[in-house]
Amino acid sequence: MTGSSDAQRKSFLVIGAGIAGLATAVALQRGGHTVRVLEERQDTALGAGISIWPNALAALDEIGLGDPVREAGGRITAGALRWHDGTWLRRPSAQRMITALGEPLVVIQRRTLRDILVGGLAEGTVSHGVAVTAVERAGSGAAVRTADGTRLSADAVIGADGVNSVVARHLNGPMAARYVGYTAWRGVADVTLDPDLAGETLGAGTEVGHVPLGSDRTYWFATQRLPEGHRCPGGELAYLRAKFAGWADPVPAVLAATAEDAVLRNDLYDRAPARTWAAGPVVLVGDAAHPMRPHLGQGGCQGVEDAAILAHLVGDGRSDLAAAFARYAAFRRPRLRRLVWESRTVGRVVNLRPALLSAAASRATVLVPEAVLTRHLAGIAAGSAFRLPPG
């Protein structure tokens, strides 16, 4: 990616400083453009950890940040799947990930990833505590209005403001998020995980993931169907320790090594993908365009892919911004349509009711040949699955 001439240099307002927004800002600044990121929250690093699959590492390479992310995270070279009693459902070889994906996936703390992305930006690019309330056309460009009445304009506005995106509503009208029926806990444990056990442990209507976060810590998550807004009277961690006490290790050991203040709980919400991703000088990236349930580990990864591809099309000199945005939307839709559907389907299977149906469906995955799963995984998350549009 090369810098733009003065005639080609454009100005962008990126709304949202999550992974997709920051990556988009890095990619565009690296192309020589002027970027300002507006973020309503003061802290965008909420969340314990995140998996960066090789497709996203390839996209990060495109914007110059792949190696810093690799160096800062833990590597996973397998992907175990077990039943809660310790029975193996899948026990792939230690090198399966490398063989299928081209390199290990990286697990990194969200705060560390945020710091790497922000470190790739010019100082002062990100403004926190700025709530965007409206988007409008401004001559040949676009503008936003903020909660304090300020009007800011640029050549283009990029919506990276998540499931409840103001920019997506500007392009699509009302878009209601809905509770998907289950909640998720996430945390970091001060314990070393046996690399052979990196992966997931399943039960009827629930799952627990556990992956190394460096050499002496473990990132974990758990999901369970519960009423929206439910809270555990004795505390979230105490509830999880009791619920999973009879499960095979590493689940009880990981929870025992987790501090109460290291646990996050979030009800999971979904929203239909935006019908319109781009119109004129306004475009969507990340969850604003295509919210995705967490079961494929691709939500943030696809936001990074969006960033690299959008910046590539803006910088190729073949079209104006509106045309580049339209090309981006047309190129990305087929891949994202499939991934959004698959992540939703996996979530529904894991959380089937009654729970016995979930158990039967989850255990039935052992019947799928390993070679078939490996090819499918490569199509989603291998480094080669990230592709720039043809020249």
C-alpha positions, -999 to 999 in steps of 0.1 A, spaced: 0 0 0 15 33 -10 9 69 0 -15 91 -20 -6 123 -38 -21 156 -26 -47 154 -53 -58 119 -43 -56 124 -5 -90 123 11 -104 130 46 -123 104 65 -144 103 97 -144 69 112 -172 64 137 -162 38 163 -128 29 178 -132 -9 181 -111 -33 162 -127 -26 128 -126 11 132 -90 13 144 -78 -11 117 -96 9 90 -80 41 103 -45 26 103 -50 13 67 -62 46 54 -36 67 72 -10 43 58 -23 51 24 -17 88 30 -52 99 39 -64 122 67 -84 103 93 -102 112 125 -118 85 147 -147 94 169 -156 71 198 -184 75 223 -168 53 250 -138 62 271 -125 26 271 -128 4 240 -107 -25 253 -135 -43 272 -132 -80 269 -106 -105 281 -91 -119 249 -96 -124 213 -85 -150 187 -68 -136 156 -70 -163 130 -45 -165 101 -69 -148 77 -69 -117 99 -31 -120 104 -28 -118 66 -50 -87 66 -30 -72 94 2 -78 73 -15 -58 45 -17 -28 69 17 -33 85 7 -47 119 8 -85 115 41 -91 132 35 -70 163 2 -89 169 20 -123 164 47 -113 189 22 -101 215 -1 -131 217 -1 -168 224 0 -194 196 -24 -222 191 -14 -251 168 -43 -276 175 -80 -275 184 -92 -301 208 -129 -308 212 -140 -329 242 -172 -338 261 -175 -326 296 -165 -360 311 -132 -358 293 -142 -380 263 -124 -369 231 -147 -358 203 -119 -346 182 -82 -349 189 -64 -334 159 -26 -336 155 -6 -308 170 2 -294 136 -33 -294 122 -37 -257 124 -4 -250 107 -12 -275 80 -47 -263 74 -42 -226 80 -6 -218 71 4 -207 106 -10 -208 142 -38 -186 152 -29 -160 178 -48 -153 211 -42 -118 224 -57 -96 251 -81 -71 236 -63 -42 254 -30 -52 239 -45 -55 204 -61 -21 209 -28 -6 219 -11 -21 188 -37 -6 165 -36 28 182 2 27 180 -1 25 143 -20 58 141 -7 94 142 -10 109 176 -44 126 182 -63 105 156 -88 91 181 -112 113 201 -130 96 230 -162 107 246 -177 119 213 -211 105 206 -223 108 170 -260 113 168 -266 118 130 -250 115 96 -258 137 66 -246 145 32 -224 176 29 -219 187 -7 -198 161 -24 -188 146 10 -205 137 43 -208 151 78 -218 140 113 -234 158 142 -223 150 177 -243 150 210 -230 185 219 -242 200 186 -209 200 168 -209 194 130 -179 177 115 -174 171 78 -151 151 56 -149 135 22 -164 103 36 -179 88 68 -171 52 78 -195 35 102 -175 12 125 -199 17 154 -211 -18 161 -244 -36 163 -263 -4 173 -246 16 146 -259 52 140 -243 50 106 -261 18 97 -294 32 107 -287 63 85 -283 40 55 -309 14 64 -335 29 87 -345 13 120 -324 -18 128 -333 -35 161 -309 -58 179 -324 -88 196 -313 -111 225 -302 -144 210 -313 -164 241 -280 -171 258 -252 -153 276 -214 -154 276 -188 -152 302 -151 -144 295 -121 -143 317 -83 -147 320 -69 -173 344 -34 -172 359 -26 -208 350 -7 -226 323 -28 -246 299 -17 -279 285 -14 -271 247 -31 -305 239 -62 -292 256 -65 -259 238 -99 -258 223 -134 -264 236 -152 -286 261 -189 -292 254 -219 -301 275 -257 -302 270 -267 -267 261 -234 -252 270 -197 -248 260 -165 -237 275 -135 -226 254 -99 -224 268 -68 -214 250 -33 -202 261 -27 -165 264 10 -166 265 30 -191 285 14 -187 319 -22 -175 314 -53 -189 299 -82 -171 281 -115 -188 285 -152 -183 276 -184 -200 284 -220 -198 271 -253 -209 285 -290 -203 277 -304 -179 305 -331 -152 306 -320 -118 293 -306 -96 321 -302 -125 345 -275 -121 372 -262 -148 396 -269 -138 432 -238 -153 446 -215 -138 419 -208 -149 383 -175 -167 391 -190 -186 420 -219 -197 398 -195 -209 371 -173 -228 395 -203 -246 409 -218 -253 375 -186 -268 360 -172 -284 392 -178 -319 378 -164 -312 344 -130 -327 333 -100 -305 336 -89 -280 324 -123 -263 331 -124 -264 369 -87 -256 372 -90 -226 349 -120 -212 368 -102 -218 401 -73 -197 389 -95 -168 378 -100 -137 399 -135 -123 404 -126 -90 388 -112 -108 357 -147 -122 347 -169 -104 322 -205 -113 315 -225 -102 285 -259 -112 271 -254 -118 234 -274 -98 209 -278 -102 172 -291 -81 144 -297 -88 107 -268 -78 84 -273 -43 69 -292 -44 36 -272 -14 25 -235 -13 33 -225 17 12 -243 47 -4 -224 77 -18 -197 88 6 -209 66 35 -199 30 41 -200 4 69 -174 -20 83 -173 -46 110 -203 -53 131 -221 -22 118 -224 -40 85 -225 -77 95 -229 -86 132 -217 -121 139 -222 -144 168 -189 -155 185 -189 -192 176 -165 -191 147 -141 -166 163 -144 -144 132 -162 -112 143 -131 -91 149 -112 -110 122 -137 -100 95 -136 -64 107 -98 -64 100 -104 -80 66 -129 -52 59 -104 -26 68 -76 -39 46 -99 -44 16 -117 -10 19 -84 9 21 -70 -11 -9 -99 -2 -30 -98 35 -19 -61 36 -28 -61 18 -61 -69 49 -81 -95 33 -103 -126 51 -90 -140 78 -67 -149 71 -31 -185 63 -38 -175 37 -65 -148 23 -43 -172 18 -14 -197 1 -37 -170 -22 -50 -160 -30 -14 -196 -39 -5 -200 -61 -36 -168 -79 -30 -173 -86 8 -210 -96 8 -207 -132 -4 -180 -142 21 -197 -125 50 -232 -139 41 -218 -174 46 -199 -167 78 -228 -149 95 -251 -177 86 -227 -204 99 -219 -186 132 -256 -182 139 -262 -219 130 -235 -231 154 -249 -210 182 -284 -225 176 -270 -260 177 -251 -255 209 -281 -239 226 -309 -262 213 -338 -269 236 -343 -293 251 -307 -296 261 -306 -333 251 -310 -322 215 -280 -299 219 -260 -328 234 -269 -351 205 -261 -326 179 -228 -316 194 -216 -352 199 -226 -360 163 -199 -337 150 -175 -366 156 -190 -383 126 -178 -356 102 -144 -367 87 -114 -347 99 -103 -340 64 -137 -324 56 -136 -302 87 -100 -292 79 -108 -281 44 -139 -262 57 -118 -244 84 -92 -235 58 -118 -218 36 -129 -197 66 -97 -189 84 -65 -198 65 -42 -170 55 -51 -177 19 -88 -171 27 -80 -134 29 -80 -121 -6 -77 -86 -20 -100 -78 -50 -85 -86 -84 -66 -57 -100 
